[in-house]
């Protein structure tokens, strides 16, 4: 197995998918997901400015699409 250092025999789960990137992510997933073990410290997914912005644009986020062009792991989108 040394030819495949990221290969492991556990069943596919969301946590196992994140574990492939352990130490690489900066964004911490929301605690409610239960998937925080391998993610970073930045709480971009819980940024109050995202919720504030939704309240101040006509119709909120409903029916809109986002193209994420920023750094990190799409925590703000």
The first five atom37 places (N, CA, C, CB, O) and aatype in JSON, in Angstrom:
{
  "aatype": [20, 20, 20, 20, 20, 20, 20, 20, 20, 20, 20, 20, 20, 20, 20, 20, 20, 20, 20, 20, 20, 20, 20, 20, 20, 20, 20, 20, 20, 20, 20, 20, 20, 20, 20, 20, 20, 20, 20, 20, 20, 20, 20, 20, 20, 20, 20, 20, 20, 20, 20, 20, 20, 20, 20, 20, 20, 20, 20, 20, 20, 20, 20, 20, 20, 20, 20, 20, 20, 20, 20, 20, 20, 20, 20, 20, 20],
  "atom_mask": [
    [1, 1, 1, 1, 1],
    [1, 1, 1, 1, 1],
    [1, 1, 1, 1, 1],
    [1, 1, 1, 1, 1],
    [1, 1, 1, 1, 1],
    [1, 1, 1, 1, 1],
    [1, 1, 1, 1, 1],
    [1, 1, 1, 1, 1],
    [1, 1, 1, 1, 1],
    [1, 1, 1, 1, 1],
    [1, 1, 1, 1, 1],
    [1, 1, 1, 1, 1],
    [1, 1, 1, 1, 1],
    [1, 1, 1, 1, 1],
    [1, 1, 1, 1, 1],
    [1, 1, 1, 1, 1],
    [1, 1, 1, 1, 1],
    [1, 1, 1, 1, 1],
    [1, 1, 1, 1, 1],
    [1, 1, 1, 1, 1],
    [1, 1, 1, 1, 1],
    [1, 1, 1, 1, 1],
    [1, 1, 1, 1, 1],
    [1, 1, 1, 1, 1],
    [1, 1, 1, 1, 1],
    [1, 1, 1, 1, 1],
    [1, 1, 1, 1, 1],
    [1, 1, 1, 1, 1],
    [1, 1, 1, 1, 1],
    [1, 1, 1, 1, 1],
    [1, 1, 1, 1, 1],
    [1, 1, 1, 1, 1],
    [1, 1, 1, 1, 1],
    [1, 1, 1, 1, 1],
    [1, 1, 1, 1, 1],
    [1, 1, 1, 1, 1],
    [1, 1, 1, 1, 1],
    [1, 1, 1, 1, 1],
    [1, 1, 1, 1, 1],
    [1, 1, 1, 1, 1],
    [1, 1, 1, 1, 1],
    [1, 1, 1, 1, 1],
    [1, 1, 1, 1, 1],
    [1, 1, 1, 1, 1],
    [1, 1, 1, 1, 1],
    [1, 1, 1, 1, 1],
    [1, 1, 1, 1, 1],
    [1, 1, 1, 1, 1],
    [1, 1, 1, 1, 1],
    [1, 1, 1, 1, 1],
    [1, 1, 1, 1, 1],
    [1, 1, 1, 1, 1],
    [1, 1, 1, 1, 1],
    [1, 1, 1, 1, 1],
    [1, 1, 1, 1, 1],
    [1, 1, 1, 1, 1],
    [1, 1, 1, 1, 1],
    [1, 1, 1, 1, 1],
    [1, 1, 1, 1, 1],
    [1, 1, 1, 1, 1],
    [1, 1, 1, 1, 1],
    [1, 1, 1, 1, 1],
    [1, 1, 1, 1, 1],
    [1, 1, 1, 1, 1],
    [1, 1, 1, 1, 1],
    [1, 1, 1, 1, 1],
    [1, 1, 1, 1, 1],
    [1, 1, 1, 1, 1],
    [1, 1, 1, 1, 1],
    [1, 1, 1, 1, 1],
    [1, 1, 1, 1, 1],
    [1, 1, 1, 1, 1],
    [1, 1, 1, 1, 1],
    [1, 1, 1, 1, 1],
    [1, 1, 1, 1, 1],
    [1, 1, 1, 1, 1],
    [1, 1, 1, 1, 1]
  ],
  "atom_positions": [
    [[0.81, -1.21, 0.0], [0.0, 0.0, 0.0], [0.85, 1.27, 0.0], [-0.92, 0.0, 1.19], [0.29, 2.36, -0.1]],
    [[2.15, 1.17, 0.11], [2.98, 2.36, 0.19], [2.93, 3.2, -1.1], [4.41, 1.97, 0.48], [3.28, 4.38, -1.08]],
    [[2.5, 2.59, -2.21], [2.36, 3.35, -3.45], [1.17, 4.3, -3.41], [2.23, 2.41, -4.63], [1.09, 5.23, -4.22]],
    [[0.25, 4.08, -2.46], [-0.96, 4.88, -2.34], [-1.1, 5.37, -0.9], [-2.22, 4.06, -2.76], [-1.87, 4.8, -0.13]],
    [[-0.36, 6.41, -0.52], [-0.36, 6.83, 0.89], [-1.7, 7.36, 1.38], [0.68, 7.89, 1.09], [-1.93, 7.36, 2.59]],
    [[-2.6, 7.79, 0.5], [-3.91, 8.29, 0.93], [-5.0, 7.25, 0.78], [-4.27, 9.52, 0.13], [-6.18, 7.58, 0.9]],
    [[-4.64, 6.01, 0.53], [-5.61, 4.94, 0.39], [-5.84, 4.29, 1.74], [-5.14, 3.89, -0.66], [-4.89, 3.99, 2.46]],
    [[-7.1, 4.08, 2.08], [-7.39, 3.36, 3.32], [-8.63, 2.52, 3.12], [-7.58, 4.33, 4.5], [-9.39, 2.72, 2.17]],
    [[-8.84, 1.59, 4.01], [-9.85, 0.55, 3.82], [-11.19, 0.84, 4.51], [-9.33, -0.75, 4.31], [-12.09, 0.01, 4.44]],
    [[-11.35, 1.98, 5.17], [-12.6, 2.3, 5.83], [-13.72, 2.53, 4.81], [-12.43, 3.55, 6.71], [-13.47, 2.85, 3.65]],
    [[-14.94, 2.34, 5.27], [-16.1, 2.59, 4.42], [-16.16, 4.08, 4.06], [-17.42, 2.14, 5.13], [-15.73, 4.92, 4.84]],
    [[-16.69, 4.4, 2.88], [-16.81, 5.81, 2.49], [-17.76, 6.58, 3.42], [-17.29, 5.92, 1.04], [-18.9, 6.17, 3.64]],
    [[-17.27, 7.68, 3.94], [-18.09, 8.58, 4.75], [-17.62, 10.0, 4.48], [-18.0, 8.23, 6.28], [-16.55, 10.21, 3.92]],
    [[-18.43, 10.96, 4.89], [-18.03, 12.36, 4.73], [-16.75, 12.64, 5.53], [-19.17, 13.31, 5.18], [-15.87, 13.36, 5.06]],
    [[-16.66, 12.08, 6.74], [-15.46, 12.32, 7.56], [-14.22, 11.72, 6.91], [-15.65, 11.72, 8.96], [-13.16, 12.34, 6.94]],
    [[-14.34, 10.54, 6.33], [-13.19, 9.94, 5.65], [-12.74, 10.78, 4.47], [-13.52, 8.52, 5.19], [-11.54, 10.89, 4.2]],
    [[-13.68, 11.38, 3.76], [-13.33, 12.26, 2.64], [-12.54, 13.47, 3.14], [-14.6, 12.71, 1.88], [-11.56, 13.88, 2.52]],
    [[-12.97, 14.04, 4.26], [-12.24, 15.18, 4.83], [-10.87, 14.77, 5.33], [-13.04, 15.8, 5.97], [-9.91, 15.53, 5.22]],
    [[-10.77, 13.58, 5.89], [-9.5, 13.12, 6.43], [-8.41, 13.03, 5.36], [-9.67, 11.77, 7.09], [-7.22, 13.09, 5.69]],
    [[-8.8, 12.89, 4.11], [-7.8, 12.89, 3.03], [-7.04, 14.21, 2.97], [-8.48, 12.61, 1.68], [-5.9, 14.26, 2.49]],
    [[-7.67, 15.28, 3.45], [-7.06, 16.61, 3.39], [-6.63, 17.11, 4.77], [-8.04, 17.59, 2.78], [-6.43, 18.31, 4.96]],
    [[-6.47, 16.21, 5.72], [-6.1, 16.6, 7.08], [-4.82, 17.44, 7.06], [-5.91, 15.34, 7.98], [-3.83, 17.06, 6.44]],
    [[-4.88, 18.57, 7.74], [-3.74, 19.47, 7.78], [-3.65, 20.42, 6.6], [-2.5, 18.68, 7.86], [-2.76, 21.27, 6.57]],
    [[-4.55, 20.29, 5.63], [-4.54, 21.12, 4.42], [-5.6, 22.22, 4.45], [-4.74, 20.26, 3.2], [-5.4, 23.28, 3.85]],
    [[-6.7, 21.99, 5.13], [-7.81, 22.94, 5.12], [-7.59, 24.04, 6.14], [-9.12, 22.23, 5.4], [-7.0, 23.81, 7.19]],
    [[-8.07, 25.24, 5.83], [-8.06, 26.36, 6.77], [-9.43, 26.57, 7.38], [-7.59, 27.64, 6.08], [-9.55, 26.99, 8.53]],
    [[-10.47, 26.27, 6.62], [-11.84, 26.52, 7.06], [-12.34, 25.39, 7.95], [-12.76, 26.69, 5.86], [-12.18, 24.22, 7.64]],
    [[-12.94, 25.78, 9.07], [-13.57, 24.81, 9.98], [-15.04, 24.68, 9.57], [-13.43, 25.25, 11.48], [-15.73, 25.69, 9.4]],
    [[-15.5, 23.46, 9.43], [-16.92, 23.25, 9.13], [-17.74, 23.55, 10.37], [-17.17, 21.79, 8.64], [-17.23, 23.46, 11.49]],
    [[-19.02, 23.91, 10.2], [-19.85, 24.18, 11.38], [-19.89, 22.97, 12.31], [-21.27, 24.57, 10.95], [-19.94, 21.82, 11.86]],
    [[-19.89, 23.23, 13.61], [-19.91, 22.15, 14.59], [-21.11, 21.22, 14.39], [-19.94, 22.72, 15.99], [-21.02, 20.02, 14.66]],
    [[-22.23, 21.77, 13.93], [-23.44, 20.98, 13.74], [-23.27, 19.84, 12.73], [-24.58, 21.87, 13.29], [-24.03, 18.87, 12.76]],
    [[-22.27, 19.94, 11.86], [-22.05, 18.87, 10.87], [-21.42, 17.64, 11.51], [-21.17, 19.37, 9.74], [-21.55, 16.54, 10.99]],
    [[-20.74, 17.84, 12.63], [-20.03, 16.74, 13.26], [-18.77, 16.35, 12.49], [-20.93, 15.54, 13.38], [-18.18, 15.31, 12.77]],
    [[-18.35, 17.17, 11.54], [-17.21, 16.88, 10.67], [-16.09, 17.89, 10.86], [-17.65, 16.85, 9.21], [-15.62, 18.47, 9.89]],
    [[-15.67, 18.1, 12.08], [-14.69, 19.14, 12.34], [-13.29, 18.6, 12.63], [-15.13, 19.98, 13.48], [-12.35, 19.39, 12.71]],
    [[-13.14, 17.31, 12.78], [-11.87, 16.74, 13.23], [-10.7, 17.08, 12.31], [-12.0, 15.25, 13.35], [-9.6, 17.31, 12.79]],
    [[-10.91, 17.11, 11.02], [-9.8, 17.3, 10.08], [-9.77, 18.69, 9.46], [-9.88, 16.28, 8.98], [-8.95, 18.95, 8.58]],
    [[-10.62, 19.57, 9.9], [-10.69, 20.89, 9.28], [-9.93, 21.91, 10.11], [-12.14, 21.32, 9.1], [-9.5, 21.62, 11.22]],
    [[-9.77, 23.09, 9.56], [-8.95, 24.12, 10.2], [-9.69, 24.99, 11.19], [-8.34, 24.98, 9.18], [-10.83, 24.69, 11.54]],
    [[-9.05, 26.08, 11.64], [-9.61, 26.92, 12.69], [-10.51, 28.07, 12.2], [-8.51, 27.49, 13.47], [-11.26, 28.63, 13.01]],
    [[-10.46, 28.44, 10.92], [-11.2, 29.61, 10.44], [-12.69, 29.27, 10.3], [-10.62, 30.09, 9.08], [-13.04, 28.33, 9.6]],
    [[-13.54, 30.03, 10.96], [-14.98, 29.76, 10.96], [-15.71, 30.54, 9.87], [-15.58, 30.09, 12.33], [-16.68, 31.24, 10.15]],
    [[-15.26, 30.41, 8.64], [-15.85, 31.12, 7.51], [-17.3, 30.69, 7.26], [-15.02, 30.9, 6.25], [-18.1, 31.49, 6.79]],
    [[-17.64, 29.46, 7.57], [-19.0, 28.96, 7.35], [-19.99, 29.59, 8.32], [-19.04, 27.44, 7.48], [-21.2, 29.53, 8.1]],
    [[-19.5, 30.19, 9.38], [-20.36, 30.79, 10.4], [-20.16, 32.3, 10.48], [-20.1, 30.15, 11.76], [-20.42, 32.9, 11.53]],
    [[-19.71, 32.91, 9.42], [-19.43, 34.33, 9.39], [-20.75, 35.11, 9.42], [-18.59, 34.71, 8.13], [-21.58, 34.94, 8.54]],
    [[-20.93, 35.95, 10.43], [-22.18, 36.71, 10.58], [-22.43, 37.63, 9.4], [-22.13, 37.53, 11.86], [-23.59, 37.96, 9.12]],
    [[-21.38, 38.04, 8.68], [-21.56, 38.95, 7.55], [-22.34, 38.3, 6.42], [-20.22, 39.43, 7.04], [-23.04, 38.99, 5.68]],
    [[-22.22, 36.98, 6.26], [-22.96, 36.28, 5.21], [-24.45, 36.36, 5.51], [-22.5, 34.8, 5.1], [-25.25, 36.62, 4.61]],
    [[-24.84, 36.13, 6.76], [-26.26, 36.2, 7.15], [-26.77, 37.65, 7.08], [-26.45, 35.64, 8.57], [-27.91, 37.89, 6.67]],
    [[-25.93, 38.61, 7.47], [-26.31, 40.02, 7.41], [-26.59, 40.41, 5.95], [-25.19, 40.91, 8.01], [-27.59, 41.06, 5.67]],
    [[-25.69, 40.01, 5.04], [-25.85, 40.35, 3.64], [-27.14, 39.77, 3.07], [-24.65, 39.84, 2.83], [-27.85, 40.44, 2.32]],
    [[-27.46, 38.53, 3.42], [-28.68, 37.9, 2.92], [-29.92, 38.7, 3.32], [-28.8, 36.47, 3.43], [-30.86, 38.79, 2.54]],
    [[-29.93, 39.26, 4.5], [-31.07, 40.05, 4.98], [-31.2, 41.38, 4.24], [-30.94, 40.31, 6.47], [-32.28, 41.98, 4.22]],
    [[-30.11, 41.85, 3.64], [-30.1, 43.17, 3.03], [-30.13, 43.18, 1.5], [-28.9, 43.89, 3.48], [-30.06, 44.26, 0.9]],
    [[-30.24, 42.04, 0.86], [-30.4, 42.01, -0.59], [-31.82, 41.59, -0.92], [-29.35, 41.06, -1.25], [-32.39, 40.75, -0.22]],
    [[-32.39, 42.14, -1.96], [-33.77, 41.81, -2.31], [-33.97, 40.31, -2.53], [-34.19, 42.56, -3.57], [-33.3, 39.7, -3.36]],
    [[-34.88, 39.72, -1.78], [-35.21, 38.3, -1.92], [-34.23, 37.35, -1.27], [-35.29, 37.97, -3.35], [-34.36, 36.13, -1.4]],
    [[-33.24, 37.88, -0.55], [-32.24, 37.01, 0.08], [-31.47, 36.22, -0.97], [-32.91, 36.06, 1.07], [-31.23, 36.71, -2.07]],
    [[-31.08, 35.01, -0.62], [-30.3, 34.18, -1.53], [-31.16, 33.32, -2.45], [-29.37, 33.3, -0.74], [-30.65, 32.69, -3.36]],
    [[-32.46, 33.29, -2.21], [-33.36, 32.44, -3.0], [-33.25, 32.75, -4.49], [-34.81, 32.6, -2.53], [-33.36, 33.91, -4.89]],
    [[-33.05, 31.72, -5.3], [-32.99, 31.88, -6.75], [-31.71, 32.46, -7.29], [-34.1, 32.73, -7.17], [-31.61, 32.72, -8.49]],
    [[-30.73, 32.67, -6.45], [-29.46, 33.23, -6.91], [-28.4, 32.13, -6.98], [-29.0, 34.38, -5.97], [-28.5, 31.1, -6.32]],
    [[-27.37, 32.38, -7.8], [-26.26, 31.44, -7.9], [-24.98, 32.16, -7.52], [-26.15, 30.85, -9.33], [-24.88, 33.38, -7.64]],
    [[-23.99, 31.39, -7.06], [-22.73, 31.96, -6.6], [-21.58, 31.3, -7.34], [-22.56, 31.77, -5.07], [-21.55, 30.08, -7.52]],
    [[-20.65, 32.12, -7.78], [-19.4, 31.61, -8.32], [-18.32, 31.96, -7.32], [-19.1, 32.2, -9.74], [-17.98, 33.13, -7.16]],
    [[-17.78, 30.97, -6.65], [-16.76, 31.18, -5.63], [-15.4, 31.36, -6.31], [-16.71, 30.0, -4.62], [-14.91, 30.44, -6.96]],
    [[-14.81, 32.53, -6.17], [-13.51, 32.81, -6.77], [-12.44, 33.1, -5.72], [-13.62, 33.98, -7.72], [-11.29, 33.36, -6.06]],
    [[-12.83, 33.04, -4.48], [-11.9, 33.38, -3.42], [-11.05, 32.22, -2.98], [-12.63, 33.92, -2.25], [-11.21, 31.1, -3.48]],
    [[-10.15, 32.47, -2.05], [-9.29, 31.43, -1.51], [-10.05, 30.56, -0.51], [-8.05, 32.04, -0.85], [-11.22, 30.79, -0.22]],
    [[-9.38, 29.59, -0.01], [-9.89, 28.68, 1.01], [-10.87, 27.68, 0.39], [-10.57, 29.46, 2.14], [-10.79, 27.38, -0.8]],
    [[-11.78, 27.17, 1.2], [-12.6, 26.03, 0.78], [-14.08, 26.37, 0.64], [-12.44, 24.89, 1.77], [-14.93, 25.56, 1.02]],
    [[-14.4, 27.53, 0.12], [-15.78, 27.95, -0.17], [-16.63, 28.13, 1.07], [-16.43, 26.95, -1.07], [-17.85, 27.99, 1.0]],
    [[-16.03, 28.42, 2.18], [-16.78, 28.63, 3.42], [-17.76, 29.78, 3.35], [-15.84, 28.86, 4.55], [-18.83, 29.71, 3.95]],
    [[-17.42, 30.83, 2.62], [-18.32, 31.97, 2.53], [-19.45, 31.75, 1.53], [-17.55, 33.2, 2.16], [-20.48, 32.41, 1.62]],
    [[-19.27, 30.87, 0.59], [-20.36, 30.65, -0.36], [-21.21, 29.48, 0.06], [-19.82, 30.42, -1.77], [-22.18, 29.15, -0.62]]
  ]
}
